[in-house]
């Protein structure tokens, strides 16, 4: 079985982000970029499944401008066997990503598609669900535990939902999106980094895949949240009542 | 001869008092509930009279020769002093509350405890000047204190010295974005300065594990080293100016912000590293390097110490200008960290290796630096210098590597009693000392070696369940003699403080030390600033 993992290049999780002065977006020049943490977890899960003998190959996919290749190299250094880069010059919305993934799935025929539950730059949490819908595949999102059964060709997924944990049984092929507690991603070791240099990265263009990137969404403005005001220490109950009445207007 | 006899009879009487005290005193913090040889205690603990001071402090775990006596020429506090300070600083900055005094009287390692009755928190240089002027006239001994993270007992009182804590002077005065020159007050916490500069696109030239608590005044006064010295050099080079208050209350304004100023003797260097014994630093002007965008870090395993050395030589040559840190830890240190710290993950879990090396590079071009680092590491691996290694793929992984290296002191504290030594040695010889100590101590204790290999700085630590004189006998003075034989420094970056006050002769000639004594006498004739520390006690008589 082949596993396909979609990974995204985002601003590093630990960086303090700044909004661009023209409010068109977040500052990404000269800022450290890394693989989306949830995508790392997805890739780690795929590698674990391969190491347990249930899959033969792990293919990492990323879409965007040429620097996506850095993220794919990281994925290869972690242990993926091949990588695919879909060249796109603009930011892609989840629906477009899902359509592109659908085309790749038709080419590659994986038995399992694993993605991170959301990207930390847009927090959309849509791509996994959309691709499952487009392919008509079952989906196990927010996975915190994945157990495989090779004979029955099913995956049992524990999902983290608001009410607690929900366990689903999915027939393969299926889409799984990963949540934080699924696993701890491995480090890229030097021998693997060395091997990664010779692993192939195949390039596709949008025309080849015959997908239009017409976006229905336009980002109007990006602003910082309002700064928290300092607290005030009050000296009497009367002052408290006065403030609640006249300043906060809650009583 | 008489002195010796007096000392031994003193010791005998001390012993009987000791035995009586041992049964009644409870110091759970130091003993962890075990009743063993206490590191420090006060003889007259239960008498909290303002006027009564402890005549003798006997440190149980140290060698016999270091019995420190309170200098009788120092006055003791009286109520008039307290009211003067209250009037000068305001009620809030004059602290006599026992709980707060407990904390400021004890050092970070819980090894040294003073019995000061007064903590002062001035807010301006003028207040510091007035405090010192008064204390000098009254002959009251003073301990300047910052973040209290020192490891040689230099930041806490030995007896009842007045503690002058600069924590309230924490303003950033100015920052020049073009030159990167930061002017701030001495009480600014290092981590806060790092965050401030981060927003401006700069970094502090020093970084150490204690950054969350240590203050820049203390860093400068102790010439702190840290993790980035191999790249940015020592504070002597990065401090462009400072403002210090002398013992008599005179304020020396040497707060220049110029890169070049050859007008007269450069006195600021006297205050950098003199551990508060020549003056209290109140403001600092420091040159900060620009924050470079690309940081890469690798965690490597080496089979033996000579591989670590060769790796260092290769790194300096092949990584050259982008190398920003080169640290090492041995298998014992790694084991300690993995067992005693929470949330720490072994980056190379397959097997435990004899030595671990952490290499960090900082540069301006991400892909160029990455390629350079990878090429260097791969060729080192092929050459057999490295047995295994990982490169951090994002900032979180990088922080986790640093957590391992920076967490060793913390892990040592949690593991029980620790004897800490900080030595500068020629790189080829460094680990020989660790091996020697292991042979000497055998089963008595665990010997751990780690440190700034890039600067030739070894942190030798001996870890045991409890403090024990037998262990100490095997360590001192062997360690100092070994270091002296190889012309090393018995205190690479930690300073002398109280712990090594009488050990300076292992690394400095008598004539040099005599000149130091003359300078001290000149700048602090009454000897009120941080007494009993840094210079040998024999110089005072």
Interface residues (C-beta under 8 A of the other chain):
Chain A: X12 X13 X14 X15 X16 X30 X31 X32 X34 X35 X37 X40 X70 X74 X77 X78 X184 X187 X188 X189 X190 X191 X193 X194
Chain B: X198 X199 X293 X294 X295 X298 X299 X300 X345 X347 X348 X366 X367 X374 X377 X378 X381 X386 X388 X389 X390 X391 X392 X393 X394 X395 X396 X397 X399
